[in-house]
C-alpha cells in the first residue's frame, strides 16, 4: 500500500473514532458504487449523513477541506441517495459532513469536524 493510501486509511479510522465519540451512529465505511465512494455513512435521528474525510500530512498544500468543491459536494449528495436506495431505507433529510485530519505522524493528529457542508 502506498504511503498516501496508508495516510488516508489512518485518517478515516481516526475520523470514525472521533465521530463515534461525538455520538454519531456510523453504519458503513468505504461504500462504493459506479458513481464513486462514500468514506463514512452515519444515521443521525431521521437524517442520513455522509461524511467525507480529507487527510493530509501537513498544510503545505492547503487545508484538507479545500478539497471539497461544489462538484464533489453535489456528487456526495447523489451518492447518499444511491446508498439509501441500495439499502432500501428512507430518510427525512440528507446531510453531508466533513472531517479534516492533519497527521504528520510525529504527534497527535489534528481533527476538525464540519457539520452540514454547503
N, C-alpha and C positions, 0 to 999 in steps of 0.2 A: 504494500500500500504506500502511495506517495505521501510525503510529509504534509502536503496541503490537504489531502483526504483525511489523514490522521487528525490534523488540527480541526477540520470540520466535524468529524465524528465526536471528538472530545468536546467541542463547543456545543453540539446537540445534546450530549449527555449532561453537561453542566447546566444547560438551559432547562432540560427536563427536570432535573433535580430541584433547581431553583423554583420552577413553576409549580411543581408538586408541593414544595414547601410553602408556597404562597396560596395553596388551596385549590388550584386548578385540577380537574379530573382528566388526566391525559388518557386517551383511548386508542391512539395509534401513533406510530413512528414511521417516517420514511415511506408513506403511502405513495404508490406510483400508478399512473395510467398513461395512456398515449400522449396526453397533453403535458405531463410533467410530474413533479413530485411535491408533496407537502411534507415539510420537515416533521412537524408535530401537529396532532389534532387533539383538541380538548372539547369537553362539553361544560358549559357554564350556565346552569339552570336550563332554560329552553333555547340557549344560543349555541350554535356550532362555532367553534373558534379554531381557525387555522393559524399556526404560528410559524413564521419564517425566522430561521436562526441564521445570523450572519456572524462569522468568526474571523478574526484577523489576529495576527501575532503582534501588530503594532498599529499605530495611527499614521504611519508614514504615507500611506496612500488614501487617507481619509477615514472617516468614521464608518464602521460597518453598516450602519443603517442607510448610508448614502447609496448602498447597492440596491435599495428598493425604490425603483422608479414607477411612474404611473402604469406602464405596460406590465411590470411584474405584479403590481397590486391587482390589476384587472385579471391577470391570469390566476392569481391566488383565489379570487372570488369565484372564478369559473371552476377551479379545482375543488373548492369547497362544495359547490353544488354537485359536482361529479361524485365526490366522496359520499355525500348524503344519499344520492340515488343508488350508488353501488352498495350501500349498507341498508337500503330501504328504510331510511329514517327521515323525519321531517322536523324542522326547527323553525321557531318564530323569527329568528334572526341569524345572520351570519356575520361574524366579526373576524377581521384579520389583525393579529397582534404580531409583534416582532421582538426578538431578543438579540441584542448585540453582545458579543463576547470578545473581549480583548485579552489574549492569553499569550504572553511571550515565553512561557514555560519556566520562568525563574521565580515567580511569586504567586500570590493569589490572583486568579483571573478577575477582571472587571466585568460585571454583568449589568446590563441595562435592559429593563423591560418596558416596552411601549405598548399600551393597550389601544386598540382601535386606530390602527394606522390609516391615515387618509391622504 
